Amino acid sequence: MKKLLTLSILIPALFLAGCASNGPLTEDQQAAKYNMTVERYREEKSAAARMNMSFDEHIKMVMEEDSMNSDMNMEGHNMDDM
């Protein structure tokens, strides 16, 4: 019985200890992850907080807007003129 109790405590403890070694990313690492400068990362993070959005939700929205804007900029342009 003691052996079972010890194993039931030891196995989850080892699993959690292994997960804890991956700490949170620094701002530099997060900015690099999104191909941004640290300054832009901080601006976007602040903007997300002002809108009560997660950073990922905010970045997804910004990327969709950028995509829509680039699509709209190409409308009316004749590719033969280029």
N, C-alpha and C positions, 0 to 999 in steps of 0.2 A: 504494500500500500504506500509506504514511504517513497519507494522508487517511482511509482506512478505520479505521485504528488510532485516529486522533484522534477521529473521530466515535463510535467504540465506547466511548471514555472520556468524551467530552463529553456525550453524550445522557444516560447514567445519572447523571452528576454533576449536570446541570441538573435532572433529575427529583427526585433526592434533596434538592437544595437547596430546591426548591419545597415539598417535604413538611416540611422541617425548620422552616419559618417558623411552623407551627402547633405551638406548644409545649404542654406539659401544662397542664391546667386547674389553677387555684389552688383551695384548699379552699372559698373563697367561691363560686367559679364552680360547683364540683361540688355544693355544698349547694343552690345556686339551681336547678341542673339537676334535682335530686330534690325540689324544693319543701320544703326543710328549713332549719332554722337551722344555723349553723356548729357550734354545740354539739351538736345532735342528730346531725349528720353525723359528727362525731368519735366520739360514743358508738356509733353504728351501725358505723362503720369499725373501732373497737376490738372490738366484739362479733364482727364477722365474722372478725377476726384470731384471736380466742380460739377460734373454732370451725373454724379452718383453711379458711375459705371466702373466695371473692372477695367484694368489696363487692356486686357485682351479684347474685350468687347469694343472699347474705344478704338483700338488699332484696326480692328476689322472694319468698323464704320468708316474710318479715315481712308483705308485702302479701297473700300467700295466707292467712296466719293471721288477719290483720285481716278479710279477706273472709269467712272461715269463721265468725269470732266474730260478725260483724254478721248473718250469715244465721241463726246459732243464736239470737241475741237476738230476732229477729223471729218465731221459731217460737213458737206458742202465743199469739201476740197476735192478737186479732181486730181487723181493720182497721175494723169497724163501730163499735167502742168508741171510736175516736179521733175 
